[in-house]
Amino acid sequence: MASNIWLSMPLLMLSELESAMAMIEARDQKEILQVKDSWQEALEEASEILSWPDSLVIQYNPATWRSHHYVVSMRFITYPWDDLTVFEFTTPNNILPFDCLEQKFAKVGVMLHEIGHLVDDARWGIGLKASAEASEEFITGEQRAELFAFACHPVAAFEANLALVESTARLLGIDLGKHSKEVAAIETMGHAGLAGDADPIDVLKGIQDLGVPMDSILEGYLAIISFSMAGLTTVPEMNCSRGLGIKRPADLDRANWWLCQYLRDEMGLEELQEKLMGVDYFAFSEEGHDPLECLDFGYINRENAKENMSRARKYFGEEPCFRDLLRAVEALEARMSLAF
């Protein structure tokens, strides 16, 4: 991916701890500071689109990558005098010697996702710790945060998923070429829990048959788990509802493992489909449930959202693999016109 590190004067400074970690990771401190500044600019842009009253503190913490393999994370710190929500970025580091989310829009998409978590947790009365615990049982909280990001800035949400796909390929030495957008399209739809016509199994098998090892991409995915096989986004009380696709991380992990076996021709399509039925997977387009009902549009800046929808219609109108994303944008515009 082409470099897009902004050449502005530094907005922030590295703490002593950040400087020490940069030295341990054999990274230039100026490089880390530039990346930190770019995250700060992304946060400021995201905050103009999705409203949240509390501030976020940005820190470089590559230890989070070493312990959990998270490219980014959030944690909540309580002091006697204040509470802090800390956003941590972990790359570049000694293992991943590049910024995995290098492009501006990719960072904005991630920041909208993280603010989306805070908004969603507040809406349902869930604290950060409880939210983390809930994510171990259901993927729907993660999907609601991504749906918020997509509703605020569809292109930024897509670019964040594209960056993770391309960075995974870069780490593994795989040339995805034009297929990276196809993969990122189904990943974005699944991550946001939106219904589409493209079947992830068909898309990934088609790329695999062209000689691109998609099984390796899925197994080494930098987002920890691929969401392309995930079900529709739901509100918390519908977490146990059947017929809306995969909702549990353990089931999604199994589905991805079976898919990798199928891609390697270690399992036939009929056997894969039979196994997937056991975890409530299905490809869908038109169902009775509308994931957009999970959103509270009151947090979203109307004018910014309208501008971003216009940008998304142009962006997603360029290639056939974006058809589902374009339809999702059109549905969002219709819903926003009613909400605003």
C-alpha positions as CSV (number, residue, x, y, z in Angstrom):
1,M,0.0,0.0,0.0
2,A,1.3,3.5,-0.8
3,S,2.5,5.6,2.0
4,N,0.0,8.2,3.4
5,I,1.8,9.5,6.5
6,W,0.9,13.1,6.8
7,L,3.8,15.6,6.7
8,S,2.3,18.0,9.2
9,M,4.1,19.1,12.4
10,P,3.8,16.7,15.3
11,L,0.6,17.1,17.2
12,L,1.6,14.8,20.1
13,M,4.6,13.6,21.9
14,L,5.7,10.1,22.9
15,S,5.6,9.3,26.5
16,E,8.7,7.8,28.2
17,L,7.0,4.4,28.1
18,E,6.2,4.7,24.4
19,S,9.7,5.8,23.6
20,A,11.1,2.8,25.6
21,M,8.7,0.4,23.8
22,A,9.8,1.9,20.4
23,M,13.4,1.2,21.3
24,I,12.6,-2.4,22.4
25,E,10.8,-2.9,19.0
26,A,13.7,-1.4,17.1
27,R,11.5,1.3,15.7
28,D,12.5,4.9,15.0
29,Q,10.7,7.2,17.5
30,K,10.0,9.7,14.8
31,E,8.2,7.0,12.8
32,I,6.1,6.1,15.8
33,L,5.3,9.7,16.5
34,Q,4.2,10.3,12.9
35,V,1.9,7.2,13.1
36,K,0.5,8.5,16.5
37,D,-0.2,11.9,15.0
38,S,-2.0,10.3,12.1
39,W,-4.2,8.4,14.6
40,Q,-4.9,11.6,16.4
41,E,-6.0,13.3,13.2
42,A,-8.2,10.3,12.4
43,L,-9.8,10.6,15.9
44,E,-10.6,14.2,15.4
45,E,-12.2,13.6,12.0
46,A,-14.2,10.6,13.3
47,S,-15.4,12.7,16.3
48,E,-16.9,15.3,13.9
49,I,-19.1,12.5,12.4
50,L,-20.0,10.4,15.4
51,S,-20.6,12.2,18.6
52,W,-19.2,11.0,22.0
53,P,-18.8,13.3,25.0
54,D,-15.7,11.8,26.5
55,S,-12.1,12.1,25.2
56,L,-9.9,9.2,24.1
57,V,-6.2,9.1,24.8
58,I,-4.0,7.6,22.1
59,Q,-1.0,5.4,23.0
60,Y,1.5,3.2,21.3
61,N,1.6,-0.2,22.9
62,P,3.1,-3.1,20.8
63,A,2.9,-5.3,23.9
64,T,-0.8,-5.7,23.1
65,W,0.1,-7.3,19.8
66,R,2.5,-9.7,21.4
67,S,0.0,-10.7,24.1
68,H,-3.2,-10.8,22.1
69,H,-2.3,-10.2,18.4
70,Y,-4.6,-7.1,18.4
71,V,-3.7,-4.5,15.8
72,V,-5.6,-1.9,17.9
73,S,-7.5,-2.1,21.2
74,M,-9.2,0.0,23.8
75,R,-8.9,-0.1,27.6
76,F,-10.5,1.8,30.4
77,I,-8.4,3.2,33.3
78,T,-9.8,4.5,36.5
79,Y,-7.9,7.0,38.6
80,P,-9.1,8.7,41.9
81,W,-9.3,12.0,40.0
82,D,-10.4,10.8,36.5
83,D,-11.4,8.0,34.2
84,L,-9.6,7.5,30.9
85,T,-10.5,5.6,27.8
86,V,-7.2,4.6,26.0
87,F,-7.0,3.7,22.4
88,E,-3.9,1.7,21.7
89,F,-2.2,1.1,18.3
90,T,0.4,-1.7,18.1
91,T,2.1,-1.3,14.7
92,P,4.7,-0.8,13.4
93,N,6.6,-3.2,15.7
94,N,9.4,-5.7,15.4
95,I,7.2,-8.5,14.0
96,L,4.9,-6.3,11.9
97,P,7.4,-3.6,10.7
98,F,4.8,-1.5,9.0
99,D,1.6,0.5,9.9
100,C,-1.2,-2.0,9.2
101,L,-3.7,0.7,8.8
102,E,-1.7,3.2,6.9
103,Q,-4.2,5.1,4.9
104,K,-6.1,8.0,6.3
105,F,-9.6,6.6,5.7
106,A,-8.6,3.3,7.2
107,K,-7.7,5.0,10.4
108,V,-10.9,7.0,10.4
109,G,-12.9,3.8,9.9
110,V,-11.2,2.2,12.9
111,M,-11.8,5.3,15.0
112,L,-15.5,5.3,14.1
113,H,-15.7,1.7,15.0
114,E,-14.2,2.3,18.4
115,I,-16.4,5.2,19.1
116,G,-19.3,3.1,17.9
117,H,-18.4,0.6,20.6
118,L,-18.7,3.3,23.3
119,V,-22.0,4.6,21.9
120,D,-23.4,1.1,21.7
121,D,-22.3,0.2,25.2
122,A,-23.9,3.4,26.6
123,R,-27.1,2.7,24.7
124,W,-27.5,-0.7,26.2
125,G,-26.0,0.1,29.6
126,I,-22.9,-2.0,29.1
127,G,-19.5,-1.0,30.5
128,L,-16.2,-1.6,28.7
129,K,-15.4,-4.7,30.8
130,A,-18.9,-6.2,30.4
131,S,-18.7,-5.4,26.7
132,A,-15.4,-7.3,26.4
133,E,-16.9,-10.3,28.3
134,A,-20.0,-10.3,26.1
135,S,-17.8,-10.3,23.0
136,E,-16.4,-13.7,24.1
137,E,-19.9,-15.1,23.8
138,F,-21.4,-13.1,20.9
139,I,-20.1,-11.2,17.9
140,T,-23.1,-8.9,17.6
141,G,-21.5,-6.1,19.7
142,E,-18.6,-6.0,17.4
143,Q,-20.9,-6.0,14.4
144,R,-23.0,-3.1,15.8
145,A,-19.8,-1.0,16.3
146,E,-18.9,-1.8,12.7
147,L,-22.4,-0.9,11.5
148,F,-22.1,2.4,13.2
149,A,-18.8,3.0,11.4
150,F,-20.4,2.0,8.1
151,A,-23.4,4.3,8.7
152,C,-21.1,7.2,9.4
153,H,-18.6,6.8,6.6
154,P,-19.1,3.7,4.4
155,V,-15.8,4.2,2.5
156,A,-13.8,4.5,5.7
157,A,-15.3,1.3,7.1
158,F,-14.5,-0.5,3.9
159,E,-10.9,1.0,3.7
160,A,-10.3,-0.3,7.3
161,N,-11.2,-3.8,6.3
162,L,-9.3,-3.5,3.0
163,A,-6.2,-2.4,5.0
164,L,-6.4,-5.5,7.2
165,V,-6.8,-7.8,4.2
166,E,-3.9,-6.2,2.4
167,S,-1.7,-6.1,5.5
168,T,-2.3,-9.8,6.1
169,A,-1.3,-10.6,2.5
170,R,1.8,-8.4,2.9
171,L,2.9,-10.1,6.1
172,L,2.4,-13.5,4.5
173,G,4.1,-12.5,1.2
174,I,0.9,-13.2,-0.8
175,D,0.0,-11.1,-3.9
176,L,-3.7,-10.5,-3.8
177,G,-3.7,-7.9,-6.5
178,K,-7.2,-6.9,-7.5
179,H,-8.8,-9.6,-5.4
180,S,-8.1,-7.7,-2.2
181,K,-11.2,-5.5,-2.9
182,E,-13.4,-8.6,-3.5
183,V,-12.3,-10.0,-0.1
184,A,-12.7,-6.7,1.7
185,A,-16.2,-6.3,0.2
186,I,-17.5,-9.5,1.7
187,E,-15.5,-8.9,4.9
188,T,-17.1,-5.4,5.3
189,M,-20.6,-6.8,4.8
190,G,-20.1,-9.6,7.3
191,H,-18.3,-7.3,9.8
192,A,-21.3,-4.9,9.7
193,G,-23.7,-7.8,9.7
194,L,-25.5,-6.7,6.5
195,A,-27.4,-8.9,4.1
196,G,-26.0,-9.3,0.6
197,D,-26.2,-11.4,-2.5
198,A,-22.5,-12.4,-2.7
199,D,-21.8,-15.8,-1.1
200,P,-18.5,-15.7,0.7
201,I,-17.9,-19.3,0.0
202,D,-18.2,-18.8,-3.8
203,V,-16.1,-15.6,-3.7
204,L,-13.2,-17.1,-1.7
205,K,-13.3,-20.4,-3.6
206,G,-13.2,-18.6,-6.9
207,I,-10.1,-16.7,-5.8
208,Q,-8.5,-19.8,-4.4
209,D,-9.0,-21.6,-7.7
210,L,-7.0,-18.9,-9.4
211,G,-4.0,-19.9,-7.4
212,V,-4.2,-17.3,-4.5
213,P,-4.0,-19.1,-1.1
214,M,-7.1,-17.6,0.6
215,D,-6.9,-20.3,3.2
216,S,-3.7,-18.8,4.4
217,I,-5.2,-15.3,4.4
218,L,-8.1,-16.6,6.6
219,E,-5.8,-18.4,9.0
220,G,-3.4,-15.5,9.3
221,Y,-5.9,-12.7,9.3
222,L,-4.7,-9.7,11.3
223,A,-8.2,-9.0,12.6
224,I,-7.9,-12.3,14.5
225,I,-11.1,-13.7,12.9
226,S,-12.7,-13.2,9.5
227,F,-16.3,-11.9,9.6
228,S,-17.3,-12.7,6.0
229,M,-19.3,-15.8,7.2
230,A,-21.0,-13.9,10.1
231,G,-24.7,-13.5,10.4
232,L,-26.9,-10.4,10.6
233,T,-26.4,-7.7,13.2
234,T,-28.9,-7.8,16.0
235,V,-29.7,-6.0,19.2
236,P,-28.5,-7.7,22.5
237,E,-31.9,-9.3,23.3
238,M,-31.9,-11.1,19.9
239,N,-28.5,-12.7,20.4
240,C,-30.0,-16.1,20.9
241,S,-32.5,-15.8,18.0
242,R,-32.2,-18.5,15.4
243,G,-32.3,-18.1,11.6
244,L,-30.2,-14.9,11.4
245,G,-26.8,-16.5,10.8
246,I,-23.8,-17.1,13.0
247,K,-23.6,-15.0,16.2
248,R,-21.1,-16.8,18.4
249,P,-17.3,-16.4,17.9
250,A,-16.7,-20.1,18.5
251,D,-19.1,-21.0,15.7
252,L,-17.6,-18.4,13.4
253,D,-14.2,-19.7,14.2
254,R,-15.3,-23.3,13.3
255,A,-17.0,-22.0,10.1
256,N,-13.8,-20.4,9.0
257,W,-11.8,-23.5,9.8
258,W,-14.2,-25.7,7.7
259,L,-14.1,-23.1,4.9
260,C,-10.2,-23.4,4.9
261,Q,-10.5,-27.1,4.6
262,Y,-12.9,-26.8,1.7
263,L,-10.6,-24.3,0.0
264,R,-7.7,-26.8,0.3
265,D,-9.9,-29.5,-1.2
266,E,-9.8,-31.4,2.1
267,M,-13.6,-31.3,2.3
268,G,-16.3,-31.3,-0.3
269,L,-19.0,-28.6,-0.7
270,E,-21.8,-30.8,0.5
271,E,-20.0,-31.7,3.7
272,L,-19.1,-28.1,4.3
273,Q,-22.7,-27.0,3.9
274,E,-23.9,-29.8,6.2
275,K,-21.4,-28.7,8.9
276,L,-22.3,-25.0,8.5
277,M,-26.0,-25.8,9.0
278,G,-25.0,-26.9,12.5
279,V,-23.8,-23.5,13.4
280,D,-26.8,-21.6,11.8
281,Y,-24.8,-20.3,8.8
282,F,-26.5,-19.4,5.6
283,A,-26.0,-17.0,2.8
284,F,-28.9,-14.6,2.5
285,S,-30.1,-11.4,0.7
286,E,-33.7,-10.6,1.6
287,E,-34.8,-11.6,5.1
288,G,-37.4,-10.2,7.5
289,H,-34.8,-8.8,9.9
290,D,-33.3,-5.4,9.1
291,P,-29.9,-4.9,10.8
292,L,-30.2,-1.1,10.4
293,E,-32.8,-1.2,13.2
294,C,-29.9,-1.7,15.6
295,L,-28.6,1.8,15.0
296,D,-29.4,5.0,17.0
297,F,-28.9,7.7,14.3
298,G,-29.1,10.5,17.0
299,Y,-25.3,10.2,17.6
300,I,-24.5,10.8,13.9
301,N,-23.8,14.2,12.4
302,R,-26.4,14.5,9.6
303,E,-24.5,16.8,7.2
304,N,-21.3,14.7,7.5
305,A,-23.2,11.5,7.0
306,K,-24.9,12.8,3.9
307,E,-21.6,13.9,2.4
308,N,-20.1,10.5,3.1
309,M,-23.1,8.7,1.6
310,S,-22.6,10.7,-1.6
311,R,-18.9,9.8,-1.6
312,A,-19.7,6.1,-1.0
313,R,-22.2,5.9,-3.9
314,K,-19.5,7.1,-6.3
315,Y,-16.8,4.9,-4.8
316,F,-18.9,1.7,-4.7
317,G,-20.4,2.3,-8.1
318,E,-17.0,1.7,-9.7
319,E,-16.7,-2.1,-9.5
320,P,-19.1,-5.1,-9.7
321,C,-17.7,-6.6,-6.4
322,F,-19.2,-3.5,-4.6
323,R,-22.8,-4.2,-5.6
324,D,-23.8,-5.3,-2.1
325,L,-22.1,-2.4,-0.5
326,L,-23.8,0.0,-2.9
327,R,-27.2,-1.4,-2.0
328,A,-26.4,-1.1,1.7
329,V,-25.5,2.6,1.2
330,E,-28.8,3.2,-0.6
331,A,-30.7,1.4,2.2
332,L,-28.9,3.6,4.7
333,E,-29.7,6.8,2.9
334,A,-33.4,5.8,2.9
335,R,-33.3,5.0,6.6
336,M,-31.5,8.2,7.5
337,S,-34.0,10.3,5.6
338,L,-36.6,9.0,8.0
339,A,-34.4,9.2,11.1
340,F,-33.4,12.8,10.4
